[in-house]
Amino acid sequence: MSENALVVFVKHPRPGAVKTRLAAAIGAEAAALLYRALAEHVLEATTPSPGEYERLVFFDPPESLPATRAWLPGVRLMAQSGDDLGARMADAFARAFARGARRVAIVGTDAPGVSRATVREALSALDAADVVIGPAADGGYYLIALRAPQPELFSGIEWSTPSVREQTLARAAAAGLSPRELAPLRDVDSLDDLRAEWPAVRGLLGDREELRDAIVAFLGAPPRG
């Protein structure tokens, strides 16, 4: 195990189980295809160069292993474990550190701006900080990195609210942990997010022209020329 590790949280892109807020606007099938494109982009963008860090992909739900393996062949997969997001992240950190890592970062697959450079910056920042957070525009975070397990950071948080980052930093302060924040990025969770990130997201859709045109119709953006 490398002393640096990146954990990427993914969900199997099943319609109705991912991007539910977006699905209410653009439909479950389109939302699942969009999530799949975002996840594939983040996985590509965070693929490490030799010696940078080991990447572990933690997937959910656990019973989707065969389908997830077929979707992401050759990727090291580990099932997420825990009753809520906080428990799953605490467990992932514990398992990564137990494998011998000394610095561990976790990212999701919702922020198209996440890259290898983001991960390297977060891991390097742990030389001078106990916890590194990449703040998301919605009040949460797109990345969190630690140099030791800190399960108290993930307990009692009101997940999926605008105060997630604030609550996490408060817990870090109470535990005497020194924080560092990266540049903010936007998760793509809502139609407003999709509209704001559309120039970046559009390029990720590849040859999915039907999906691209359907989203354009919902956004009220001009059709591609």
C-alpha positions as CSV (number, residue, x, y, z in Angstrom):
1,M,0.0,0.0,0.0
2,S,1.3,3.5,-0.9
3,E,1.6,6.0,2.0
4,N,-0.9,8.2,0.0
5,A,-4.3,6.9,-0.8
6,L,-7.4,8.3,-2.6
7,V,-10.8,6.8,-2.0
8,V,-13.4,7.5,-4.7
9,F,-17.1,7.0,-3.7
10,V,-19.3,5.8,-6.5
11,K,-22.8,4.5,-6.9
12,H,-23.9,2.0,-9.4
13,P,-25.7,4.3,-12.0
14,R,-29.1,2.7,-11.8
15,P,-32.1,5.0,-12.8
16,G,-34.0,6.2,-9.7
17,A,-31.0,5.5,-7.4
18,V,-28.7,8.3,-8.4
19,K,-29.1,12.1,-8.9
20,T,-32.6,12.0,-7.5
21,R,-32.9,15.8,-7.4
22,L,-31.9,16.1,-11.0
23,A,-34.1,13.2,-11.9
24,A,-37.2,15.1,-10.8
25,A,-36.4,17.6,-13.5
26,I,-34.8,15.7,-16.3
27,G,-36.0,12.2,-15.7
28,A,-34.5,9.2,-13.9
29,E,-32.9,7.7,-17.1
30,A,-31.2,10.9,-18.1
31,A,-30.0,11.6,-14.6
32,A,-28.5,8.1,-14.3
33,L,-26.7,8.6,-17.7
34,L,-25.4,12.0,-16.6
35,Y,-24.2,10.5,-13.3
36,R,-22.4,7.8,-15.2
37,A,-20.7,10.4,-17.4
38,L,-19.6,12.4,-14.3
39,A,-18.3,9.4,-12.5
40,E,-16.3,8.2,-15.4
41,H,-14.8,11.6,-15.9
42,V,-13.8,11.9,-12.2
43,L,-12.3,8.4,-12.3
44,E,-10.3,9.3,-15.4
45,A,-9.2,12.7,-14.1
46,T,-8.0,11.2,-10.8
47,T,-6.1,8.3,-12.3
48,P,-2.7,8.5,-10.5
49,S,0.7,8.6,-12.2
50,P,3.1,5.9,-10.8
51,G,4.1,6.7,-7.2
52,E,1.6,9.4,-6.6
53,Y,-1.1,7.6,-4.6
54,E,-3.1,4.4,-4.6
55,R,-6.7,4.7,-5.6
56,L,-9.5,2.7,-4.1
57,V,-13.0,2.8,-5.5
58,F,-15.6,2.3,-2.8
59,F,-19.0,1.4,-4.5
60,D,-22.6,1.3,-3.3
61,P,-24.8,-0.6,-3.0
62,P,-22.7,-3.7,-2.1
63,E,-25.0,-6.0,-4.0
64,S,-24.2,-4.2,-7.2
65,L,-20.7,-5.7,-7.3
66,P,-21.2,-7.7,-10.5
67,A,-22.8,-4.8,-12.4
68,T,-20.2,-2.3,-11.0
69,R,-17.3,-4.6,-12.0
70,A,-18.8,-4.9,-15.5
71,W,-19.1,-1.1,-15.6
72,L,-15.6,-0.4,-14.3
73,P,-13.4,-3.3,-15.4
74,G,-9.9,-3.3,-14.0
75,V,-10.7,-0.9,-11.1
76,R,-10.0,-1.9,-7.5
77,L,-13.4,-2.1,-5.9
78,M,-14.4,-2.2,-2.3
79,A,-18.0,-2.1,-1.0
80,Q,-19.0,0.9,1.1
81,S,-20.2,0.0,4.6
82,G,-22.3,2.0,7.0
83,D,-25.9,3.3,7.7
84,D,-25.3,6.8,6.4
85,L,-22.7,8.8,4.5
86,G,-20.8,9.7,7.6
87,A,-20.5,6.1,8.7
88,R,-19.5,5.0,5.2
89,M,-16.7,7.7,5.1
90,A,-15.4,6.9,8.6
91,D,-15.3,3.2,7.6
92,A,-13.5,4.0,4.3
93,F,-10.9,6.1,6.1
94,A,-10.4,3.4,8.7
95,R,-9.9,0.7,6.1
96,A,-7.5,2.8,4.0
97,F,-5.4,3.6,7.0
98,A,-5.4,0.0,8.1
99,R,-3.9,-0.9,4.8
100,G,-0.9,1.2,5.6
101,A,-1.7,4.6,4.2
102,R,-0.5,7.7,6.1
103,R,-2.5,10.3,4.2
104,V,-5.9,9.6,2.8
105,A,-8.3,11.7,0.8
106,I,-11.9,10.9,-0.1
107,V,-13.8,12.4,-3.1
108,G,-17.2,11.8,-4.6
109,T,-18.1,11.8,-8.3
110,D,-20.3,14.9,-8.4
111,A,-17.7,17.7,-9.0
112,P,-16.4,17.7,-12.5
113,G,-13.5,20.0,-11.5
114,V,-11.8,17.4,-9.3
115,S,-8.5,16.2,-10.8
116,R,-5.2,14.6,-10.0
117,A,-3.9,18.1,-9.2
118,T,-6.7,18.5,-6.6
119,V,-5.8,15.2,-4.9
120,R,-2.1,16.0,-4.9
121,E,-2.7,19.4,-3.4
122,A,-4.9,17.9,-0.7
123,L,-2.4,15.2,0.3
124,S,0.5,17.6,0.3
125,A,-1.5,20.0,2.5
126,L,-1.7,17.3,5.2
127,D,2.0,17.9,5.9
128,A,0.9,21.1,7.8
129,A,-2.8,20.3,8.6
130,D,-4.7,17.6,10.2
131,V,-7.8,17.8,8.0
132,V,-8.1,19.2,4.5
133,I,-11.5,20.1,3.0
134,G,-12.5,21.0,-0.5
135,P,-15.6,23.2,0.0
136,A,-18.6,22.7,-2.4
137,A,-20.8,25.6,-3.4
138,D,-23.8,24.0,-1.7
139,G,-22.3,24.2,1.8
140,G,-20.9,20.6,1.8
141,Y,-17.5,19.4,0.5
142,Y,-16.3,17.6,-2.5
143,L,-13.1,16.3,-0.8
144,I,-11.9,15.6,2.7
145,A,-8.4,14.4,3.6
146,L,-6.9,13.2,6.9
147,R,-3.6,12.0,8.2
148,A,-5.2,9.8,10.8
149,P,-8.7,8.3,11.4
150,Q,-11.0,10.9,12.9
151,P,-14.5,9.3,13.2
152,E,-15.8,12.2,15.3
153,L,-15.8,14.3,12.1
154,F,-18.6,12.2,10.6
155,S,-20.9,11.6,13.5
156,G,-24.1,13.6,14.0
157,I,-23.6,15.6,10.8
158,E,-26.9,16.8,9.1
159,W,-26.0,15.4,5.7
160,S,-27.4,16.9,2.5
161,T,-27.8,20.3,4.2
162,P,-26.0,23.6,3.6
163,S,-24.2,23.4,6.9
164,V,-22.3,20.1,6.4
165,R,-18.9,21.9,5.9
166,E,-19.6,24.3,8.8
167,Q,-20.5,21.4,11.1
168,T,-17.5,19.4,10.1
169,L,-15.1,22.3,10.7
170,A,-16.7,22.9,14.1
171,R,-16.1,19.3,15.0
172,A,-12.5,19.6,13.8
173,A,-12.0,22.7,16.0
174,A,-13.5,20.9,19.0
175,A,-11.1,18.0,18.5
176,G,-8.1,20.4,18.3
177,L,-7.5,19.6,14.6
178,S,-5.8,22.1,12.3
179,P,-7.8,22.6,9.1
180,R,-6.9,23.7,5.6
181,E,-9.3,24.5,2.8
182,L,-8.9,24.1,-1.0
183,A,-10.4,26.2,-3.7
184,P,-14.2,25.7,-3.8
185,L,-15.8,23.7,-6.6
186,R,-19.5,23.0,-7.5
187,D,-21.2,19.6,-7.2
188,V,-23.7,18.9,-9.9
189,D,-26.8,17.9,-7.8
190,S,-29.5,20.2,-9.0
191,L,-30.8,21.8,-12.2
192,D,-29.2,25.1,-11.1
193,D,-25.8,23.3,-10.6
194,L,-26.1,21.7,-14.0
195,R,-26.9,25.0,-15.6
196,A,-23.8,26.6,-13.9
197,E,-21.5,23.7,-14.9
198,W,-23.0,23.1,-18.3
199,P,-19.9,24.3,-20.3
200,A,-17.8,21.7,-18.4
201,V,-20.4,18.9,-18.3
202,R,-21.4,19.2,-21.9
203,G,-17.9,18.1,-23.0
204,L,-18.1,15.0,-20.8
205,L,-21.1,13.6,-22.6
206,G,-19.1,12.4,-25.6
207,D,-21.3,10.9,-28.3
208,R,-24.4,10.9,-26.0
209,E,-26.1,13.3,-28.4
210,E,-29.7,12.4,-27.4
211,L,-28.9,13.0,-23.7
212,R,-27.1,16.2,-24.5
213,D,-30.0,17.6,-26.5
214,A,-32.5,16.5,-23.9
215,I,-30.6,18.4,-21.2
216,V,-30.2,21.4,-23.4
217,A,-34.0,21.5,-23.7
218,F,-34.4,21.5,-19.9
219,L,-31.8,24.1,-19.4
220,G,-33.2,26.4,-22.1
221,A,-29.7,26.7,-23.5
222,P,-29.1,27.2,-27.2
223,P,-28.8,24.0,-29.2
224,R,-25.4,22.9,-30.3
225,G,-24.4,24.2,-33.6
